[in-house]
């Protein structure tokens, strides 16, 4: 639906349901709710958001082969569990050092 003023009383139940579903997806950042311990494949935007990096930084780490990723049909995919493990390996290092940028 385009960004425009919507009169909710004129919407069908299906239209209102679609608007609400899209709003929830936007609010949670398109992450699917998964069971604890279950891995999830993320695209570059989701991966960057998860580890709090900008996408160009993420792409640079991929080019340097410093971050776990896979490439399928020209698309970069990131395992959520492997990314969290990758970030976690730096948590016990001195504060002045951080994951490679």
LOZA-952900 format. One record per atom (N, C-alpha, C, CB): residue number from 1; x, y, z; chain. Coordinates in steps of 0.02 Angstrom, whole numbers. Each point is the difference from the previous one (the first is absolute). Glycine has a CB too. Layout:
REM LOZA-952900
i | px | py | pz | ch
NUM | X | Y | Z | A
...
END
This chain:
REM LOZA-952900
i | px | py | pz | ch
1 | 41 | -59 | 0 | A
1 | -41 | 59 | 0 | A
1 | 43 | 62 | 0 | A
1 | -90 | -62 | 60 | A
2 | 71 | 111 | -97 | A
2 | 37 | 62 | -3 | A
2 | -8 | 38 | 65 | A
2 | -16 | 5 | -124 | A
3 | 66 | 39 | 137 | A
3 | -5 | 42 | 59 | A
3 | -51 | 55 | -14 | A
3 | 121 | -24 | 34 | A
4 | -178 | 15 | -5 | A
4 | -53 | 50 | -7 | A
4 | -46 | -6 | 60 | A
4 | 7 | -4 | -127 | A
5 | -48 | 53 | 135 | A
5 | -47 | -3 | 56 | A
5 | -50 | -56 | -14 | A
5 | 14 | 124 | 24 | A
6 | -25 | -165 | 28 | A
6 | -45 | -56 | -8 | A
6 | -57 | 7 | 49 | A
6 | 95 | -75 | -38 | A
7 | -155 | 67 | 14 | A
7 | -58 | 0 | 42 | A
7 | -14 | -72 | 20 | A
7 | -48 | 105 | -56 | A
8 | 64 | -122 | 119 | A
8 | -3 | -70 | 21 | A
8 | -70 | -29 | -4 | A
8 | 94 | 24 | 75 | A
9 | -145 | 17 | -68 | A
9 | -68 | -28 | -4 | A
9 | -17 | -22 | -71 | A
9 | -33 | 74 | 94 | A
10 | 71 | -51 | -143 | A
10 | -14 | -19 | -69 | A
10 | 41 | -61 | -22 | A
10 | -27 | 120 | -24 | A
11 | 69 | -147 | 69 | A
11 | 42 | -57 | -17 | A
11 | -36 | -65 | 13 | A
11 | 101 | 67 | 25 | A
12 | -86 | -116 | -67 | A
12 | -26 | -67 | 14 | A
12 | 43 | -31 | 54 | A
12 | -44 | -13 | -119 | A
13 | 21 | -41 | 146 | A
13 | 38 | -36 | 52 | A
13 | 67 | -22 | -28 | A
13 | -107 | -39 | 54 | A
14 | 108 | 15 | -116 | A
14 | 63 | -23 | -31 | A
14 | 49 | 58 | -8 | A
14 | -64 | -90 | -60 | A
15 | 40 | 148 | 37 | A
15 | 43 | 57 | -9 | A
15 | 29 | 24 | 67 | A
15 | -67 | 33 | -100 | A
16 | 26 | -31 | 151 | A
16 | 24 | 21 | 66 | A
16 | 51 | -51 | 27 | A
16 | -110 | 58 | 21 | A
17 | 96 | -121 | -32 | A
17 | 46 | -53 | 22 | A
17 | 68 | 7 | -35 | A
17 | -97 | -76 | 21 | A
18 | 96 | 91 | -86 | A
18 | 63 | 9 | -38 | A
18 | 39 | 60 | 26 | A
18 | -55 | -52 | -101 | A
19 | 21 | 107 | 115 | A
19 | 33 | 60 | 26 | A
19 | 32 | -15 | 67 | A
19 | -82 | 73 | -61 | A
20 | 45 | -108 | 104 | A
20 | 27 | -16 | 67 | A
20 | 60 | -47 | -6 | A
20 | -115 | 16 | 50 | A
21 | 110 | -66 | -92 | A
21 | 56 | -47 | -9 | A
21 | 62 | 35 | -26 | A
21 | -83 | -91 | -23 | A
22 | 75 | 134 | -26 | A
22 | 57 | 38 | -26 | A
22 | 30 | 46 | 52 | A
22 | -51 | -6 | -114 | A
23 | 10 | 36 | 155 | A
23 | 24 | 45 | 53 | A
23 | 42 | -39 | 51 | A
23 | -100 | 74 | -17 | A
24 | 76 | -133 | 36 | A
24 | 37 | -41 | 48 | A
24 | 67 | -22 | -30 | A
24 | -108 | -40 | 51 | A
25 | 108 | 19 | -115 | A
25 | 62 | -20 | -33 | A
25 | 50 | 58 | -1 | A
25 | -64 | -83 | -71 | A
26 | 40 | 143 | 56 | A
26 | 44 | 58 | -1 | A
26 | 27 | 15 | 70 | A
26 | -64 | 46 | -97 | A
27 | 22 | -53 | 147 | A
27 | 20 | 16 | 69 | A
27 | 53 | -48 | 26 | A
27 | -113 | 47 | 19 | A
28 | 110 | -110 | -38 | A
28 | 49 | -48 | 25 | A
28 | 57 | -11 | -48 | A
28 | -90 | -55 | 63 | A
29 | 94 | 94 | -115 | A
29 | 57 | -3 | -46 | A
29 | 2 | -60 | -45 | A
29 | 60 | 62 | 84 | A
30 | -117 | -89 | -101 | A
30 | -5 | -57 | -46 | A
30 | 31 | -64 | 27 | A
30 | 1 | 81 | -92 | A
31 | 14 | -84 | 155 | A
31 | 26 | -62 | 29 | A
31 | -58 | -46 | 14 | A
31 | 99 | 59 | 51 | A
32 | -92 | -120 | -73 | A
32 | -51 | -50 | 16 | A
32 | 12 | -24 | 71 | A
32 | -11 | -35 | -121 | A
33 | -42 | 20 | 156 | A
33 | 7 | -26 | 67 | A
33 | 19 | -74 | -7 | A
33 | -85 | 83 | 49 | A
34 | 142 | -101 | -21 | A
34 | 22 | -69 | -5 | A
34 | 8 | -31 | 69 | A
34 | 59 | 27 | -107 | A
35 | -59 | -92 | 108 | A
35 | 8 | -36 | 63 | A
35 | 70 | 11 | 26 | A
35 | -86 | -86 | -35 | A
36 | 95 | 87 | 101 | A
36 | 67 | 7 | 28 | A
36 | 46 | -55 | -26 | A
36 | -49 | 53 | 103 | A
37 | 110 | -33 | -122 | A
37 | 49 | -48 | -25 | A
37 | -7 | -14 | -75 | A
37 | 1 | -49 | 113 | A
38 | -57 | 69 | -143 | A
38 | -10 | -12 | -71 | A
38 | 36 | 54 | -40 | A
38 | -112 | -55 | 23 | A
39 | 150 | 34 | -74 | A
39 | 37 | 48 | -40 | A
39 | -46 | 33 | -51 | A
39 | 106 | -67 | 16 | A
40 | -84 | 123 | -42 | A
40 | -40 | 38 | -48 | A
40 | 48 | 32 | -50 | A
40 | -92 | 22 | 86 | A
41 | 74 | -23 | -149 | A
41 | 40 | 33 | -51 | A
41 | -24 | 72 | -7 | A
41 | 20 | -109 | -60 | A
42 | 28 | 155 | 59 | A
42 | -14 | 71 | -5 | A
42 | 28 | 28 | -64 | A
42 | 0 | 10 | 125 | A
43 | -32 | 41 | -153 | A
43 | 29 | 36 | -56 | A
43 | 49 | 52 | 28 | A
43 | -105 | -18 | -72 | A
44 | 137 | 55 | 28 | A
44 | 52 | 48 | 22 | A
44 | -29 | 54 | 45 | A
44 | 62 | -23 | -105 | A
45 | -122 | 48 | 90 | A
45 | -30 | 52 | 41 | A
45 | -15 | -25 | 70 | A
45 | -50 | 51 | -104 | A
46 | 22 | -111 | 109 | A
46 | -16 | -29 | 65 | A
46 | 64 | -15 | 39 | A
46 | -105 | -48 | -47 | A
47 | 156 | 22 | 12 | A
47 | 63 | -17 | 34 | A
47 | 34 | 63 | 27 | A
47 | 14 | -100 | -76 | A
48 | -13 | 153 | 36 | A
48 | 31 | 63 | 22 | A
48 | -37 | 27 | 61 | A
48 | 36 | 24 | -118 | A
49 | -102 | -28 | 117 | A
49 | -39 | 24 | 57 | A
49 | 14 | -42 | 63 | A
49 | -89 | 41 | -80 | A
50 | 94 | -107 | 71 | A
50 | 12 | -44 | 56 | A
50 | 65 | 16 | 37 | A
50 | -64 | -89 | -60 | A
51 | 117 | 102 | 21 | A
51 | 66 | 12 | 31 | A
51 | 16 | 74 | 6 | A
51 | 39 | -109 | -45 | A
52 | -88 | 152 | 28 | A
52 | 6 | 72 | 7 | A
52 | 58 | 29 | -42 | A
52 | -48 | -11 | 114 | A
53 | 52 | -12 | -176 | A
53 | 49 | 26 | -47 | A
53 | -38 | 32 | -58 | A
53 | 87 | -88 | 32 | A
54 | -54 | 133 | -67 | A
54 | -28 | 27 | -62 | A
54 | 9 | -53 | -55 | A
54 | 24 | 121 | 36 | A
55 | -69 | -121 | -85 | A
55 | 6 | -50 | -54 | A
55 | 66 | 5 | -38 | A
55 | -123 | 3 | -10 | A
56 | 149 | 57 | -6 | A
56 | 65 | 2 | -35 | A
56 | 56 | -33 | 41 | A
56 | -37 | 106 | -56 | A
57 | 35 | -99 | 122 | A
57 | 49 | -33 | 43 | A
57 | -7 | -75 | -4 | A
57 | 0 | 99 | 77 | A
58 | -62 | -123 | -76 | A
58 | -13 | -71 | -6 | A
58 | 27 | -27 | -66 | A
58 | -103 | 13 | 73 | A
59 | 90 | 23 | -128 | A
59 | 24 | -22 | -65 | A
59 | 77 | -1 | -2 | A
59 | -104 | 47 | -53 | A
60 | 136 | 1 | 86 | A
60 | 72 | 1 | 4 | A
60 | 27 | -61 | 37 | A
60 | -3 | 125 | -2 | A
61 | -30 | -144 | 56 | A
61 | 21 | -60 | 37 | A
61 | -9 | -62 | -42 | A
61 | -31 | 56 | 107 | A
62 | -20 | -58 | -148 | A
62 | -11 | -57 | -46 | A
62 | 57 | -2 | -51 | A
62 | -126 | 7 | 16 | A
63 | 142 | 50 | -46 | A
63 | 54 | 3 | -50 | A
63 | 66 | -24 | 29 | A
63 | -58 | 95 | -56 | A
64 | 70 | -78 | 120 | A
64 | 62 | -20 | 33 | A
64 | -5 | -70 | 30 | A
64 | 22 | 120 | 24 | A
65 | -79 | -151 | -31 | A
65 | -13 | -67 | 27 | A
65 | 13 | -3 | 75 | A
65 | 31 | -49 | -111 | A
66 | -54 | 100 | 147 | A
66 | 10 | 5 | 72 | A
66 | -64 | -15 | 40 | A
66 | 89 | 83 | -21 | A
67 | -143 | -98 | -13 | A
67 | -64 | -11 | 33 | A
67 | -32 | -62 | -31 | A
67 | -15 | 124 | 25 | A
68 | -20 | -165 | 15 | A
68 | -31 | -59 | -29 | A
68 | -60 | 18 | -45 | A
68 | 37 | -66 | 101 | A
69 | -37 | 40 | -161 | A
69 | -54 | 12 | -48 | A
69 | -2 | -56 | -50 | A
69 | 11 | 125 | 15 | A
70 | -64 | -127 | -54 | A
70 | -4 | -44 | -58 | A
70 | -32 | 39 | -56 | A
70 | -8 | -105 | 72 | A
71 | 22 | 83 | -133 | A
71 | -27 | 34 | -58 | A
71 | -36 | -52 | -42 | A
71 | 93 | 88 | 1 | A
72 | -158 | -75 | -12 | A
72 | -41 | -45 | -39 | A
72 | -36 | 39 | -54 | A
72 | -14 | -77 | 99 | A
73 | 24 | 56 | -160 | A
73 | -32 | 34 | -58 | A
73 | 13 | 75 | 1 | A
73 | -88 | -89 | -1 | A
74 | 149 | 108 | 20 | A
74 | 20 | 70 | 0 | A
74 | -25 | 40 | 60 | A
74 | -1 | -8 | -121 | A
75 | -32 | -25 | 168 | A
75 | -25 | 35 | 60 | A
75 | 41 | -21 | 60 | A
75 | -116 | 5 | -48 | A
76 | 133 | 45 | 88 | A
76 | 35 | -13 | 62 | A
76 | -49 | -22 | 54 | A
76 | 90 | 84 | -30 | A
77 | -73 | -136 | 66 | A
77 | -40 | -24 | 55 | A
77 | 44 | -8 | 61 | A
77 | -80 | -58 | -78 | A
78 | 52 | 71 | 136 | A
78 | 38 | -3 | 62 | A
78 | -39 | -43 | 50 | A
78 | 52 | 114 | -21 | A
79 | -17 | -160 | 53 | A
79 | -31 | -40 | 53 | A
79 | -2 | 44 | 63 | A
79 | 43 | -110 | -50 | A
80 | -103 | 116 | 79 | A
80 | -8 | 41 | 60 | A
80 | 45 | -26 | 56 | A
80 | -119 | 27 | -33 | A
81 | 119 | -94 | 43 | A
81 | 40 | -29 | 54 | A
81 | 75 | 11 | -11 | A
81 | -89 | -86 | 16 | A
82 | 112 | 79 | -79 | A
82 | 72 | 9 | -14 | A
82 | 20 | 73 | 9 | A
82 | -4 | -96 | -80 | A
83 | -40 | 143 | 62 | A
83 | 15 | 71 | 10 | A
83 | 6 | 16 | 74 | A
83 | -60 | 28 | -106 | A
84 | 13 | -53 | 146 | A
84 | 2 | 13 | 72 | A
84 | 62 | -32 | 31 | A
84 | -125 | 5 | 3 | A
85 | 144 | -63 | -27 | A
85 | 61 | -33 | 24 | A
85 | 62 | 41 | -20 | A
85 | -57 | -114 | -7 | A
86 | 57 | 140 | -54 | A
86 | 55 | 40 | -25 | A
86 | 9 | 63 | 42 | A
86 | -20 | -44 | -116 | A
87 | -35 | 78 | 131 | A
87 | 3 | 60 | 42 | A
87 | 21 | -19 | 71 | A
87 | -90 | 55 | -71 | A
88 | 65 | -111 | 95 | A
88 | 15 | -22 | 69 | A
88 | 72 | -17 | 12 | A
88 | -113 | -42 | 4 | A
89 | 150 | 25 | -56 | A
89 | 71 | -17 | 9 | A
89 | 42 | 60 | 20 | A
89 | -14 | -91 | -83 | A
90 | -13 | 151 | 74 | A
90 | 37 | 61 | 17 | A
90 | -21 | 30 | 66 | A
90 | 11 | 21 | -121 | A
91 | -61 | -50 | 155 | A
91 | -26 | 32 | 60 | A
91 | 49 | 0 | 59 | A
91 | -112 | -34 | -38 | A
92 | 158 | -14 | 41 | A
92 | 47 | -4 | 56 | A
92 | 67 | 34 | -13 | A
92 | -55 | -105 | 31 | A
93 | 61 | 135 | -91 | A
93 | 62 | 36 | -17 | A
93 | 0 | 69 | 32 | A
93 | 9 | -64 | -108 | A
94 | 49 | 95 | 114 | A
94 | 4 | 68 | 29 | A
94 | -48 | 48 | -35 | A
94 | 120 | -21 | 31 | A
95 | -144 | 69 | 5 | A
95 | -51 | 47 | -25 | A
95 | 22 | 40 | -61 | A
95 | -41 | 7 | 116 | A
96 | 106 | 5 | -125 | A
96 | 22 | 40 | -56 | A
96 | -1 | -39 | -65 | A
96 | 71 | 66 | 78 | A
97 | -79 | -132 | -75 | A
97 | -4 | -40 | -60 | A
97 | -73 | -19 | -12 | A
97 | 118 | -44 | 17 | A
98 | -136 | 40 | -80 | A
98 | -68 | -19 | -18 | A
98 | 4 | -46 | -61 | A
98 | -49 | 109 | 47 | A
99 | -7 | -139 | -67 | A
99 | 2 | -42 | -59 | A
99 | 29 | 38 | -59 | A
99 | -99 | -64 | 42 | A
100 | 132 | 29 | -87 | A
100 | 32 | 34 | -58 | A
100 | -51 | 41 | -39 | A
100 | 84 | -91 | -6 | A
101 | -62 | 147 | -18 | A
101 | -44 | 44 | -39 | A
101 | 24 | 5 | -71 | A
101 | -30 | 64 | 101 | A
END
